[in-house]
Amino acid sequence: MAGIKFAVVILIVITCLDVSSLFAIENPNTPIIYSNGSGKIEVFWFYPGLHEDTLGNTSHNPNILLSPGSQDVQNAVFTRFEVYPPVFVEEESCFLRGGAYETIDSEGFFPPVRMALKCRDKSGIWIDRAYEFKRLHSSQADGAMIVLKTDTAIKEYFEIWPVFKLSPGYPQSPYFGGYEGDCYLEQYVCAMADSNYVMKSVEGTFISGVTLRSWCGTEISVKSDLRFNLLFGNDSLSIDSKSEILGSAGVDSLRLAIDPAHAGFIAIKVEVNDESSISPSVPYHPNRKAPLEFQYSQADLLYTIGDSHLGEFQIRNVGSEPLDISLYYDERTYTFSPGSLTIQPGALAAISAYYKQQSLPEAERNSFIILDCGEEHYPVRYEFKVSEGIPTAIDEDHSMVVPCLFEVSPAFPNPFNSSVRFGIVSESVGQVDVSIFNLLGQEVMAYGLPVSGSESVAWDGKDFSGEECATGFYLFRFRQGDISIVRKALLIK
């Protein structure tokens, strides 16, 4: 199997669920806590099911079996997925079959495979967020989809890596499901003996997928008698009965800025009709806020065509100890320098921002970075806005709690197979004109959407005539009045 060639593909399936059936049977996700640019705490939360997507290649062709190793060489397989935190990764999966020589132990099991969900920090160190050894029994001779329950929140990373490693000491590698097609899924192999995981690209793919839930940033009313309450209490065991309600909403996702002065616990409670359910509680302590003071609560950067430098923003360490900071962000579109730094107590540091996609006018210009200040501090979610004009200072309480005049979320999922969606937030009441173009500049679809506040819009990948569009990149132009925003997404068939 050492000389085998592979082909790569990615399939994305959006899970559509009956909203009314969820509330009585599922507990809410654990809330996710950040600091923000105003020095406050922000709580992010999303309800299970409504934001659930399966990314990757999950369809198996029984006629295609691949091995990442042989009797002499054993490799680990890494698959890269881009995400926008916060996300909650529920599980990862791969298709597994026994080795060529049907090697089994005395209990009838094939050689084990170590499945893991990994992230990579700024220093290049790989971190296991979840892992487990998985084995097939001889009764599963035709193979099976193997699932690792990860159940982990990703707060800072913009990419996750499902990994499966062959177990050393076994004479024959197991087989994995494969797919023959075009190369869209970013996948690598590296030698098991290489502790630094020096990766080499493969020309094909092993079946690999993840199921995750994402915070979409758009409030979508899902049920008139539904209420989500953010609870704050002194005791995790009695938070349901002895707590303060810090905020509530009748929507499917929640983002609230809070600033409790004392330590306690935070949880989300769902109430609908006479039924209720409460999430696991998470501890809160005001001392865990990162001791950072930002020049502005949101950075306002200047975009000039032909100039990749967007400007800079300043941060100060207002604590009493040196602070080590790593920056995580959408590396496809932006670069921030330095990517990691140490700020001494009382010192001021400048972060420079650069734009990578000069050839795409009006591309992704509003985003955020995550500043990781160590395990003892909440990560900082710092937002920035890129405009074609003179930057102006933003009021301290404006940017983190008041939406922009007109904003469109990044495409999700991206790439997509059958449908892609965007969240639209507008302070103006009126129609948003949506136009979709291929990279030849041809308009394939256009329509108007009435917007007042927050809306969600989806495209099913079909043109004006109802025919499915071809695989490739598409530009989505959203226009309201004099404001125009362009987003980009990859359609894969």
MOZIJO-V384237 format. One record per run of one state. SS is the DSSP state (H for helix, E for strand, C for the rest). FROM is the first residue (numbers start at 1). TO is the last residue. If there is no record, write none. Layout:
# MOZIJO-V384237
{{SS & FROM & TO} {SS & FROM & TO}}
This chain:
# MOZIJO-V384237
{{C & 1 & 12} {E & 13 & 14} {C & 15 & 18} {H & 19 & 21} {C & 22 & 31} {E & 32 & 36} {C & 37 & 40} {E & 41 & 46} {C & 47 & 51} {E & 52 & 57} {C & 58 & 64} {E & 65 & 66} {C & 67 & 74} {E & 75 & 82} {C & 83 & 86} {E & 87 & 97} {C & 98 & 103} {E & 104 & 104} {C & 105 & 108} {E & 109 & 110} {C & 111 & 112} {E & 113 & 120} {C & 121 & 125} {E & 126 & 134} {C & 135 & 136} {E & 137 & 137} {H & 138 & 140} {C & 141 & 143} {E & 144 & 154} {C & 155 & 158} {E & 159 & 166} {C & 167 & 174} {E & 175 & 179} {C & 180 & 185} {E & 186 & 191} {C & 192 & 199} {E & 200 & 201} {C & 202 & 204} {E & 205 & 206} {C & 207 & 207} {E & 208 & 214} {C & 215 & 220} {E & 221 & 221} {C & 222 & 225} {E & 226 & 233} {C & 234 & 243} {E & 244 & 249} {C & 250 & 250} {E & 251 & 251} {C & 252 & 252} {E & 253 & 258} {C & 259 & 263} {E & 264 & 272} {C & 273 & 274} {E & 275 & 278} {C & 279 & 281} {E & 282 & 284} {C & 285 & 285} {H & 286 & 288} {C & 289 & 291} {E & 292 & 294} {C & 295 & 298} {E & 299 & 302} {C & 303 & 303} {E & 304 & 304} {C & 305 & 306} {E & 307 & 307} {C & 308 & 308} {E & 309 & 317} {C & 318 & 322} {E & 323 & 328} {C & 329 & 333} {E & 334 & 337} {C & 338 & 339} {E & 340 & 343} {C & 344 & 347} {E & 348 & 355} {C & 356 & 365} {E & 366 & 372} {C & 373 & 379} {E & 380 & 387} {C & 388 & 405} {E & 406 & 408} {C & 409 & 411} {E & 412 & 412} {C & 413 & 415} {E & 416 & 416} {C & 417 & 419} {E & 420 & 438} {C & 439 & 442} {E & 443 & 459} {C & 460 & 461} {E & 462 & 462} {C & 463 & 467} {E & 468 & 468} {C & 469 & 471} {E & 472 & 480} {C & 481 & 482} {E & 483 & 491} {C & 492 & 493}}
